[in-house]
Amino acid sequence: MPPINDDLEGARIMVKLDDLLYARRMTLTELAERVGLTLANLSILKTGKAKAIRFSTLAAICRELDCQPGDLLAYRTGDS
Protein backbone atom coordinates (compact mmCIF):
# COMPACT_ATOMS: atom_id res chain seq x y z
CA MET A 1 0.00 0.00 0.00
CA PRO A 2 1.48 3.40 -0.93
CA PRO A 3 2.03 6.00 1.79
CA ILE A 4 -0.74 8.50 2.42
CA ASN A 5 0.05 11.97 1.14
CA ASP A 6 -1.35 14.38 3.74
CA ASP A 7 -1.03 17.34 1.38
CA LEU A 8 -2.67 15.70 -1.68
CA GLU A 9 -0.94 18.18 -3.98
CA GLY A 10 -2.32 21.26 -2.25
CA ALA A 11 -5.81 19.95 -1.45
CA ARG A 12 -6.99 20.50 2.09
CA ILE A 13 -9.96 20.58 4.39
CA MET A 14 -10.83 24.08 5.56
CA VAL A 15 -12.53 24.61 8.92
CA LYS A 16 -14.98 27.54 8.92
CA LEU A 17 -15.48 27.68 12.68
CA ASP A 18 -14.61 31.38 12.94
CA ASP A 19 -17.38 32.32 10.51
CA LEU A 20 -19.97 30.23 12.33
CA LEU A 21 -18.97 31.58 15.74
CA TYR A 22 -19.18 35.15 14.46
CA ALA A 23 -22.60 34.55 12.91
CA ARG A 24 -23.87 33.01 16.18
CA ARG A 25 -22.23 35.72 18.34
CA MET A 26 -20.53 32.99 20.35
CA THR A 27 -17.00 32.84 21.69
CA LEU A 28 -14.66 29.90 21.30
CA THR A 29 -14.61 29.59 25.09
CA GLU A 30 -18.41 29.36 25.24
CA LEU A 31 -18.47 26.70 22.52
CA ALA A 32 -15.75 24.71 24.29
CA GLU A 33 -17.80 24.68 27.49
CA ARG A 34 -20.97 23.66 25.66
CA VAL A 35 -19.40 20.75 23.77
CA GLY A 36 -17.10 19.59 26.57
CA LEU A 37 -13.79 20.18 24.83
CA THR A 38 -10.75 22.00 26.09
CA LEU A 39 -10.20 25.43 24.65
CA ALA A 40 -6.80 24.26 23.38
CA ASN A 41 -8.29 21.37 21.38
CA LEU A 42 -11.03 23.52 19.92
CA SER A 43 -8.44 26.13 19.00
CA ILE A 44 -6.42 23.50 17.12
CA LEU A 45 -9.53 22.67 15.12
CA LYS A 46 -10.32 26.35 14.51
CA THR A 47 -6.85 27.13 13.18
CA GLY A 48 -6.91 24.19 10.78
CA LYS A 49 -4.09 22.34 12.52
CA ALA A 50 -6.21 19.33 13.49
CA LYS A 51 -5.47 16.09 11.65
CA ALA A 52 -8.81 14.47 12.54
CA ILE A 53 -12.13 15.06 14.25
CA ARG A 54 -14.37 12.52 15.93
CA PHE A 55 -17.90 12.26 14.61
CA SER A 56 -19.18 12.75 18.17
CA THR A 57 -17.24 16.03 18.40
CA LEU A 58 -18.48 17.13 15.00
CA ALA A 59 -22.05 16.30 16.01
CA ALA A 60 -21.72 18.25 19.28
CA ILE A 61 -20.35 21.31 17.48
CA CYS A 62 -23.11 21.14 14.88
CA ARG A 63 -25.73 20.79 17.64
CA GLU A 64 -24.48 23.87 19.49
CA LEU A 65 -24.01 25.98 16.37
CA ASP A 66 -27.23 24.73 14.76
CA CYS A 67 -25.44 23.83 11.55
CA GLN A 68 -24.60 20.92 9.26
CA PRO A 69 -21.10 19.41 8.90
CA GLY A 70 -20.87 20.99 5.45
CA ASP A 71 -21.34 24.40 7.05
CA LEU A 72 -18.28 23.76 9.20
CA LEU A 73 -15.97 21.99 6.73
CA ALA A 74 -15.01 22.72 3.13
CA TYR A 75 -12.73 20.93 0.68
CA ARG A 76 -10.35 23.12 -1.26
CA THR A 77 -7.92 22.08 -3.95
CA GLY A 78 -4.71 23.90 -4.70
CA ASP A 79 -6.45 25.43 -7.73
CA SER A 80 -9.15 27.26 -5.75
Secondary structure as UniProt FT lines:
FT   HELIX           8..10
FT   STRAND          12..15
FT   HELIX           17..24
FT   HELIX           28..35
FT   HELIX           39..46
FT   TURN            47..48
FT   HELIX           55..65
FT   HELIX           69..72
FT   STRAND          73..76
FT   TURN            78..79
//
